[in-house]
């Protein structure tokens, strides 16, 4: 069954359904997870660079990408690589110990290290205080810390990382979902990124309908990760 792209814009998925889309793409169609991550990051990068040109009228300026330990952080590393390849200046702020990274996120982190992309520790209170001025001088901050799997409260020191992002007062773009926002309920947590825009993958999340989420989402863009559209429709219909 084919899907009208305009119809897909009106699809809303839960975190469980998003996981099922990924699982089916990997298991039923043989698309490696790292390919899905690559597609997500590269398509997000195109929007981020377009926004940089709107804000600066050129590709000049710094894009600061704050990366967490999971796949959301992995998306951030992909974005950083492609931003650098496009000729723009990128800085990575690592909001976890490198040893905490694994799987596809670790692979893309290792590529960023080999590329010698500027990278700063951002996972201890002293690191956060030291690096906060660098965030304040960025043109765009990309939030790639916590993704759709998040629920509950943000633990320290990530609550301080999120506070530093919000306090920086820069144009902020969230990857998939603003860190600290529950994508199922749309409720903010004790620390939630206030994004100017959110680049979400596959489809909007059900929590985006909640009025409480709107102050944190900003403008929402939906981007493709290469999962066959029939999977998205099938998962949505079953849900």
MARSELUM-756801 format. One line per 5 residues: number of its first residue (from 1); their letters; for each residue z, x, y of N, C-alpha, C. Coordinates in Angstrom, 1 decimal. Layout:
// MARSELUM-756801
NUM = A = Z,X,Y,Z,X,Y,Z,X,Y | ... $
// end
This chain:
// MARSELUM-756801
1 = XXXXX = 0.0,0.9,-1.2,0.0,0.0,0.0,0.0,0.9,1.2 | -1.0,0.7,2.1,-1.0,1.5,3.3,-0.2,0.9,4.4 | 0.2,1.7,5.4,1.1,1.2,6.5,0.4,1.4,7.8 | 0.4,0.4,8.6,-0.1,0.5,10.0,0.9,1.4,10.7 | 0.4,2.6,11.3,1.3,3.4,12.1,2.2,2.7,13.1 $
6 = XXXXX = 1.7,1.7,13.7,2.4,0.9,14.7,3.6,0.2,14.0 | 3.3,-0.3,12.8,4.3,-1.0,12.0,5.5,0.0,11.7 | 5.1,1.2,11.3,6.1,2.2,10.9,7.1,2.5,12.1 | 6.6,2.3,13.3,7.5,2.6,14.5,8.7,1.6,14.5 | 8.5,0.5,13.8,9.6,-0.6,13.8,10.4,-0.5,12.5 $
11 = XXXXX = 10.3,0.6,11.7,11.1,0.7,10.5,12.4,1.5,10.9 | 13.5,1.0,10.4,14.8,1.6,10.6,15.4,1.9,9.2 | 15.8,3.1,9.0,16.4,3.5,7.7,17.8,4.0,7.8 | 18.6,3.8,6.7,19.9,4.3,6.6,19.8,5.8,6.1 | 21.0,6.5,6.2,21.0,7.8,5.7,20.6,7.9,4.2 $
16 = XXXXX = 21.1,6.9,3.4,20.8,6.9,2.0,19.3,6.7,1.8 | 18.7,5.9,2.6,17.2,5.7,2.4,16.4,6.9,2.9 | 16.9,7.6,3.9,16.2,8.9,4.3,16.3,9.9,3.2 | 17.5,10.0,2.5,17.6,10.9,1.4,16.7,10.6,0.3 | 16.5,9.2,0.1,15.6,8.8,-1.0,14.2,9.1,-0.7 $
21 = XXXXX = 13.8,9.0,0.6,12.4,9.4,1.0,12.2,10.9,0.7 | 13.1,11.7,1.0,13.0,13.2,0.7,12.9,13.4,-0.8 | 13.8,12.7,-1.5,13.9,12.9,-3.0,12.5,12.5,-3.6 | 12.0,11.4,-3.2,10.7,10.9,-3.8,9.6,11.8,-3.4 | 9.6,12.3,-2.2,8.5,13.2,-1.8,8.5,14.5,-2.6 $
26 = XXXXX = 9.7,15.0,-2.9,9.9,16.2,-3.7,9.6,16.0,-5.2 | 10.3,14.9,-5.7,10.2,14.7,-7.2,8.9,14.0,-7.6 | 8.4,13.0,-6.9,7.3,12.2,-7.3,6.0,12.8,-6.9 | 6.0,13.5,-5.7,4.7,14.0,-5.2,4.7,15.6,-5.2 | 5.8,16.2,-5.6,5.8,17.7,-5.7,5.7,18.4,-4.4 $
31 = XXXXX = 6.2,17.8,-3.3,6.2,18.4,-2.0,7.5,19.2,-1.9 | 7.5,20.5,-1.8,8.7,21.3,-1.8,9.5,20.9,-0.5 | 10.8,20.9,-0.6,11.7,20.6,0.5,11.5,21.5,1.7 | 11.1,22.7,1.4,10.9,23.7,2.6,9.7,23.3,3.3 | 8.7,22.7,2.7,7.5,22.2,3.4,7.8,21.0,4.3 $
36 = XXXXX = 8.7,20.1,3.8,9.1,19.0,4.6,9.9,19.5,5.8 | 10.7,20.5,5.7,11.4,21.1,6.8,10.5,21.8,7.8 | 9.5,22.5,7.2,8.5,23.1,8.1,7.8,22.1,8.9 | 7.3,21.0,8.3,6.6,20.0,9.0,7.5,19.4,10.1 | 8.7,19.1,9.8,9.7,18.5,10.7,9.8,19.4,11.9 $
41 = XXXXX = 10.1,20.7,11.7,10.4,21.6,12.8,9.2,21.8,13.6 | 8.0,22.0,13.0,6.8,22.2,13.8,6.4,21.0,14.6 | 6.5,19.8,14.1,6.2,18.7,14.9,7.2,18.4,16.0 | 8.4,18.7,15.7,9.4,18.6,16.8,9.2,19.7,17.9 | 8.8,20.9,17.5,8.5,21.9,18.5,7.4,21.5,19.5 $
46 = XXXXX = 6.4,20.8,19.0,5.3,20.4,19.9,5.8,19.5,21.0 | 6.8,18.6,20.7,7.3,17.7,21.7,8.2,18.6,22.7 | 9.0,19.5,22.1,9.9,20.3,22.9,9.1,21.2,23.9 | 8.0,21.8,23.5,7.2,22.6,24.4,6.5,21.7,25.4 | 6.1,20.5,25.1,5.5,19.6,26.1,6.6,19.3,27.1 $
51 = XXXXX = 7.8,19.1,26.7,8.9,18.8,27.7,9.2,20.0,28.6 | 9.1,21.2,28.0,9.3,22.4,28.8,8.3,22.5,29.9 | 7.0,22.2,29.6,6.0,22.3,30.6,6.2,21.2,31.7 | 6.7,20.0,31.3,7.0,19.0,32.3,8.1,19.4,33.2 | 9.1,20.1,32.7,10.3,20.5,33.5,10.0,21.7,34.3 $
56 = XXXXX = 9.1,22.6,33.8,8.9,23.9,34.5,7.5,24.1,35.0 | 6.6,23.2,34.6,5.2,23.2,34.9,4.5,24.4,34.3 | 5.2,25.2,33.5,4.6,26.3,32.7,5.4,26.4,31.4 | 5.1,27.4,30.6,5.8,27.7,29.4,7.0,28.6,29.6 | 7.3,28.9,30.9,8.4,29.8,31.2,9.7,29.0,31.0 $
61 = XXXXX = 10.8,29.7,31.0,12.1,29.1,30.8,12.6,29.4,29.4 | 13.9,29.2,29.2,14.5,29.4,27.9,14.8,28.2,27.2 | 14.5,28.1,25.9,14.9,27.0,25.0,16.0,27.6,24.2 | 17.2,27.0,24.3,18.4,27.4,23.6,18.5,26.4,22.4 | 18.6,26.9,21.2,18.6,26.1,20.0,20.0,26.4,19.3 $
66 = XXXXX = 20.8,25.4,19.2,22.1,25.5,18.6,22.0,25.0,17.1 | 22.2,25.9,16.2,21.9,25.6,14.8,23.2,25.5,13.9 | 23.3,24.5,13.2,24.5,24.3,12.2,24.1,24.9,10.9 | 25.0,24.5,9.9,24.9,25.2,8.6,23.9,24.4,7.6 | 23.6,23.2,7.9,22.8,22.4,6.9,21.3,22.4,7.2 $
71 = XXXXX = 20.6,21.4,6.7,19.2,21.3,6.9,18.8,21.0,8.4 | 19.8,20.4,9.1,19.5,20.2,10.5,19.4,21.5,11.2 | 20.3,22.5,10.9,20.1,23.8,11.4,18.9,24.5,10.9 | 18.5,24.2,9.6,17.2,24.8,9.1,16.0,24.3,10.0 | 16.0,23.0,10.4,15.0,22.5,11.3,15.0,23.3,12.6 $
76 = XXXXX = 16.2,23.6,13.0,16.3,24.4,14.3,15.7,25.8,14.2 | 15.9,26.5,13.0,15.3,27.8,12.8,13.8,27.7,12.8 | 13.3,26.7,12.2,11.8,26.5,12.2,11.3,26.3,13.6 | 12.0,25.4,14.4,11.6,25.2,15.7,11.6,26.5,16.5 | 12.7,27.3,16.3,12.8,28.6,17.1,11.6,29.5,16.8 $
81 = XXXXX = 11.2,29.6,15.5,10.1,30.5,15.1,8.8,30.0,15.8 | 8.5,28.7,15.8,7.3,28.3,16.4,7.3,28.3,17.9 | 8.5,28.1,18.5,8.6,28.2,20.0,8.2,29.7,20.3 | 8.8,30.6,19.6,8.5,32.0,19.9,7.1,32.4,19.7 | 6.5,31.9,18.6,5.1,32.1,18.3,4.2,31.6,19.3 $
86 = XXXXX = 4.6,30.5,20.0,3.8,29.9,21.1,3.9,30.6,22.4 | 4.8,31.6,22.4,4.9,32.5,23.6,6.0,32.1,24.5 | 6.9,31.2,24.2,8.0,30.8,25.0,9.3,31.5,24.6 | 10.2,31.6,25.5,11.4,32.4,25.2,12.4,31.4,24.5 | 13.0,31.9,23.4,13.9,31.1,22.6,15.2,31.9,22.3 $
91 = XXXXX = 16.3,31.3,22.4,17.6,31.9,22.0,18.3,31.0,21.0 | 18.7,31.6,19.9,19.4,30.8,18.8,20.9,31.0,19.0 | 21.7,29.9,18.9,23.1,30.0,18.9,23.6,29.5,17.6 | 24.2,30.4,16.8,24.5,30.1,15.4,25.9,29.5,15.4 | 26.0,28.2,15.0,27.3,27.5,15.1,28.0,27.5,13.7 $
96 = XXXXX = 27.7,28.5,12.9,28.4,28.6,11.6,28.3,30.1,11.2 | 29.2,30.5,10.2,29.1,31.8,9.7,27.7,31.9,8.9 | 27.0,33.0,9.0,25.8,33.2,8.2,26.0,32.9,6.7 | 27.1,33.3,6.2,27.4,33.1,4.8,27.4,31.7,4.3 | 27.6,30.8,5.3,27.7,29.3,5.0,26.3,28.7,4.8 $
101 = XXXXX = 25.2,29.4,5.2,23.9,28.9,5.1,23.4,29.0,3.6 | 22.6,28.1,3.2,22.1,28.1,1.8,20.7,27.4,1.8 | 20.0,27.6,0.7,18.8,26.9,0.4,17.7,27.1,1.5 | 17.0,26.0,1.9,15.9,26.1,2.8,16.4,26.6,4.2 | 17.6,26.2,4.6,18.1,26.6,5.9,18.3,28.1,5.9 $
106 = XXXXX = 18.8,28.7,4.8,19.0,30.1,4.7,17.7,30.9,4.8 | 16.7,30.3,4.1,15.4,31.0,4.1,14.9,31.0,5.5 | 15.0,30.0,6.3,14.4,30.0,7.6,15.3,30.8,8.6 | 16.6,30.8,8.3,17.4,31.8,9.1,17.0,33.2,8.9 | 16.8,33.6,7.6,16.4,34.9,7.3,15.1,35.3,7.9 $
111 = XXXXX = 14.1,34.4,8.0,12.9,34.6,8.7,13.2,34.9,10.2 | 14.0,34.1,10.8,14.4,34.3,12.2,15.0,35.7,12.5 | 15.8,36.1,11.5,16.5,37.4,11.6,15.4,38.5,11.6 | 14.5,38.4,10.6,13.5,39.4,10.5,12.5,39.4,11.7 | 12.4,38.3,12.3,11.6,38.3,13.5,12.3,38.8,14.7 $
116 = XXXXX = 13.6,39.1,14.5,14.5,39.6,15.6,14.5,38.7,16.8 | 14.6,37.4,16.5,14.7,36.4,17.6,16.2,36.6,18.1 | 16.3,36.4,19.4,17.7,36.6,20.0,18.6,35.5,19.4 | 19.7,36.0,18.9,20.7,35.2,18.2,22.1,35.5,18.6 | 22.9,34.5,18.8,24.3,34.7,19.3,25.2,33.9,18.4 $
121 = XXXXX = 26.4,34.6,18.1,27.5,33.9,17.4,28.0,32.8,18.3 | 28.2,31.6,17.7,28.7,30.5,18.4,29.6,29.6,17.6 | 30.4,30.3,16.7,31.2,29.6,15.8,32.7,30.0,15.8 | 33.1,30.7,16.8,34.5,30.9,17.1,34.8,30.6,18.6 | 36.0,30.2,18.9,36.4,29.8,20.2,36.0,30.8,21.2 $
126 = XXXXX = 36.2,32.1,20.9,35.9,33.1,21.9,34.4,33.3,22.1 | 33.6,33.1,21.0,32.2,33.1,21.0,31.6,32.0,21.9 | 32.2,30.8,21.7,31.7,29.7,22.5,32.0,29.8,24.0 | 33.2,30.4,24.3,33.5,30.6,25.7,32.5,31.7,26.3 | 32.2,32.7,25.5,31.4,33.8,26.0,30.0,33.4,26.2 $
131 = XXXXX = 29.5,32.5,25.3,28.0,32.1,25.3,27.8,30.9,26.2 | 28.8,30.2,26.6,28.6,28.9,27.4,27.7,29.2,28.6 | 27.9,30.3,29.4,27.0,30.5,30.5,25.5,30.6,30.2 | 25.2,31.2,29.0,23.8,31.3,28.6,23.2,29.9,28.4 | 24.0,29.0,27.8,23.5,27.6,27.7,23.2,27.0,29.0 $
136 = XXXXX = 24.1,27.3,30.0,24.0,26.7,31.3,22.7,27.2,32.0 | 22.2,28.3,31.6,21.0,28.9,32.3,19.7,28.5,31.5 | 19.8,27.8,30.4,18.6,27.4,29.6,17.9,26.3,30.3 | 16.6,26.2,30.1,15.9,25.0,30.6,16.1,23.8,29.7 | 16.1,24.0,28.4,16.3,23.0,27.4,17.3,23.5,26.4 $
141 = XXXXX = 18.2,22.6,26.0,19.1,22.9,24.9,18.7,21.9,23.7 | 18.5,22.5,22.5,18.1,21.8,21.4,19.3,21.7,20.5 | 19.8,20.5,20.1,20.9,20.3,19.3,20.5,20.1,17.8 | 20.7,21.1,17.0,20.4,21.1,15.6,21.6,21.5,14.8 | 22.7,20.8,15.0,24.0,21.1,14.4,24.3,20.2,13.2 $
146 = XXXXX = 24.4,18.9,13.5,24.8,17.9,12.5,23.7,16.9,12.4 | 23.3,16.5,11.1,22.2,15.6,10.9,22.7,14.2,10.5 | 21.8,13.6,9.7,22.1,12.2,9.2,23.2,12.1,8.2 | 23.6,13.2,7.6,24.7,13.2,6.7,26.1,13.1,7.3 | 26.2,13.3,8.6,27.5,13.3,9.3,28.1,11.9,9.3 $
151 = XXXXX = 29.4,11.9,9.1,30.2,10.7,9.4,31.7,11.1,9.6 | 32.5,10.3,10.2,33.9,10.7,10.4,34.1,11.4,11.7 | 34.9,12.4,11.7,35.2,13.2,12.9,34.6,14.6,12.9 | 34.3,15.1,14.0,33.8,16.5,14.1,34.9,17.4,14.1 | 34.9,18.4,13.2,36.0,19.3,13.1,35.8,20.5,14.0 $
156 = XXXXX = 36.9,21.1,14.3,36.9,22.3,15.1,36.3,23.5,14.3 | 35.5,24.3,14.9,35.2,24.5,16.3,33.9,23.7,16.8 | 33.3,22.9,15.9,32.1,22.3,16.3,32.3,21.3,17.4 | 33.5,20.7,17.5,33.8,19.8,18.7,33.7,20.6,20.0 | 34.1,21.9,19.9,34.0,22.8,21.1,32.5,23.1,21.4 $
161 = XXXXX = 31.8,23.3,20.4,30.3,23.6,20.5,29.6,22.4,21.2 | 29.9,21.2,20.7,29.4,20.0,21.3,29.8,19.8,22.8 | 31.1,20.1,23.0,31.6,20.0,24.4,30.8,21.0,25.3 | 30.6,22.2,24.8,29.8,23.2,25.6,28.4,22.8,25.9 | 27.8,22.1,24.9,26.4,21.6,25.2,26.5,20.5,26.2 $
166 = XXXXX = 27.4,19.6,26.1,27.5,18.5,27.1,27.8,19.0,28.5 | 28.7,20.0,28.5,29.2,20.6,29.8,28.1,21.4,30.5 | 27.1,21.9,29.7,26.1,22.7,30.3,25.2,21.9,31.3 | 25.1,20.6,31.1,24.3,19.8,32.0,22.8,20.1,32.0 | 22.3,20.6,30.9,20.9,20.9,30.8,20.1,19.8,30.1 $
171 = XXXXX = 18.8,19.7,30.2,18.0,18.7,29.4,18.2,19.0,28.0 | 18.8,18.0,27.2,19.2,18.2,25.9,18.4,17.4,24.9 | 17.8,18.0,23.9,17.0,17.3,22.9,17.7,17.4,21.5 | 18.0,16.3,20.9,18.7,16.2,19.6,17.6,16.2,18.5 | 17.9,16.9,17.4,17.0,17.0,16.3,17.5,16.0,15.3 $
176 = XXXXX = 16.7,15.0,15.0,17.0,13.9,14.0,18.0,12.9,14.5 | 19.2,13.4,14.9,20.2,12.5,15.4,21.2,13.3,16.3 | 21.7,12.8,17.4,22.6,13.6,18.2,23.9,14.0,17.3 | 24.2,15.2,17.3,25.4,15.7,16.5,26.6,14.9,16.9 | 27.3,14.4,15.9,28.5,13.6,16.1,28.3,12.1,16.1 $
181 = XXXXX = 27.0,11.7,16.1,26.7,10.2,16.0,26.5,9.8,14.6 | 27.1,8.8,14.1,26.9,8.2,12.8,25.6,7.5,12.7 | 24.7,7.9,11.9,23.3,7.3,12.0,23.3,6.0,11.3 | 24.3,5.6,10.6,24.3,4.3,10.0,24.9,3.2,10.9 | 26.1,3.6,11.5,26.8,2.6,12.4,26.3,2.7,13.8 $
186 = XXXXX = 25.9,3.9,14.2,25.5,4.1,15.6,26.8,4.5,16.5 | 27.9,4.6,15.8,29.1,4.9,16.6,29.3,6.4,16.9 | 29.7,6.7,18.1,30.0,8.1,18.4,31.3,8.5,17.8 | 31.5,9.8,17.6,32.7,10.3,17.1,33.6,10.9,18.2 | 34.6,11.7,17.8,35.4,12.3,18.8,34.7,13.3,19.7 $
191 = XXXXX = 33.6,13.9,19.2,32.7,14.8,20.0,31.3,14.5,19.6 | 30.5,14.0,20.6,29.1,13.6,20.3,28.2,14.2,21.4 | 27.1,14.7,21.0,26.1,15.3,22.0,25.5,14.1,22.7 | 25.4,14.2,24.0,24.7,13.2,24.9,23.3,13.8,25.1 | 22.4,13.3,24.3,21.0,13.8,24.4,20.2,13.1,25.5 $
196 = XXXXX = 19.3,13.8,26.1,18.3,13.1,27.0,17.2,12.5,26.1 | 17.0,13.1,25.0,16.0,12.5,24.0,16.3,13.0,22.6 | 15.9,12.2,21.7,16.1,12.5,20.3,14.8,12.5,19.5 | 14.5,13.5,18.8,13.3,13.6,18.0,13.8,13.3,16.6 | 13.5,12.2,16.1,14.0,11.8,14.8,12.9,11.8,13.7 $
201 = XXXXX = 13.2,12.1,12.5,12.3,12.3,11.4,12.1,11.1,10.6 | 10.8,10.8,10.2,10.4,9.8,9.2,10.5,8.4,9.9 | 11.6,8.0,10.4,11.8,6.7,11.0,13.1,6.6,11.8 | 13.2,5.7,12.7,14.4,5.5,13.4,15.5,5.1,12.4 | 16.8,5.4,12.8,17.9,5.2,11.9,18.5,3.9,12.3 $
206 = XXXXX = 19.1,3.2,11.3,19.7,1.8,11.6,20.7,1.8,12.7 | 21.5,2.9,12.8,22.5,3.0,13.9,21.9,3.1,15.3 | 20.6,3.4,15.4,20.0,3.4,16.7,19.9,2.1,17.4 | 20.0,1.0,16.5,20.0,-0.3,17.1,21.3,-0.7,17.8 | 22.4,0.0,17.5,23.7,-0.3,18.1,23.7,0.1,19.5 $
211 = XXXXX = 24.3,-0.8,20.4,24.4,-0.5,21.8,25.1,0.7,22.1 | 26.2,1.0,21.2,27.0,2.2,21.4,26.3,3.5,21.3 | 25.1,3.5,20.6,24.4,4.7,20.4,23.5,5.1,21.6 | 23.1,4.1,22.4,22.1,4.3,23.4,22.4,5.4,24.4 | 23.7,5.5,24.8,24.1,6.5,25.8,24.0,7.9,25.2 $
216 = XXXXX = 23.8,8.1,23.9,23.8,9.4,23.3,22.4,9.8,22.8 | 21.5,8.8,22.6,20.2,9.0,22.0,19.2,9.4,23.1 | 19.3,8.8,24.2,18.2,9.0,25.2,16.9,8.4,24.7 | 15.8,8.9,25.1,14.5,8.5,24.6,14.3,8.9,23.2 | 13.8,8.1,22.3,13.6,8.4,20.9,12.2,8.6,20.5 $
221 = XXXXX = 11.8,9.7,19.9,10.5,10.0,19.4,10.6,10.1,17.9 | 9.7,9.4,17.2,9.7,9.5,15.7,8.5,10.5,15.3 | 8.8,11.5,14.5,7.8,12.4,14.1,7.7,12.5,12.6 | 6.6,12.8,12.1,6.2,12.9,10.7,6.7,14.2,10.0 | 7.1,14.1,8.8,7.5,15.3,8.0,6.5,15.6,6.8 $
226 = XXXXX = 5.5,14.7,6.7,4.5,14.9,5.6,4.8,14.1,4.4 | 5.9,13.3,4.4,6.1,12.4,3.2,5.1,11.3,3.3 | 4.5,11.0,2.1,3.5,9.9,2.1,4.1,8.6,2.7 | 3.3,7.9,3.5,3.8,6.7,4.1,4.2,5.6,3.1 | 3.5,5.6,2.0,3.9,4.6,1.0,5.3,4.7,0.5 $
231 = XXXXX = 5.9,5.9,0.5,7.3,6.1,0.1,8.2,5.5,1.2 | 7.9,5.7,2.4,8.7,5.1,3.5,8.7,3.6,3.4 | 7.6,3.0,3.2,7.5,1.6,3.1,8.3,1.1,1.9 | 8.1,1.8,0.7,8.7,1.3,-0.5,10.3,1.4,-0.4 | 10.8,2.5,0.2,12.2,2.7,0.4,12.7,1.6,1.3 $
236 = XXXX = 12.0,1.4,2.4,12.4,0.3,3.4,12.5,-1.0,2.7 | 11.4,-1.4,1.9,11.4,-2.7,1.3,12.5,-2.9,0.3 | 12.8,-1.9,-0.5,13.9,-2.0,-1.5,15.2,-2.2,-0.8 | 15.4,-1.4,0.3,16.7,-1.5,1.1,16.9,-2.8,1.7 $
// end
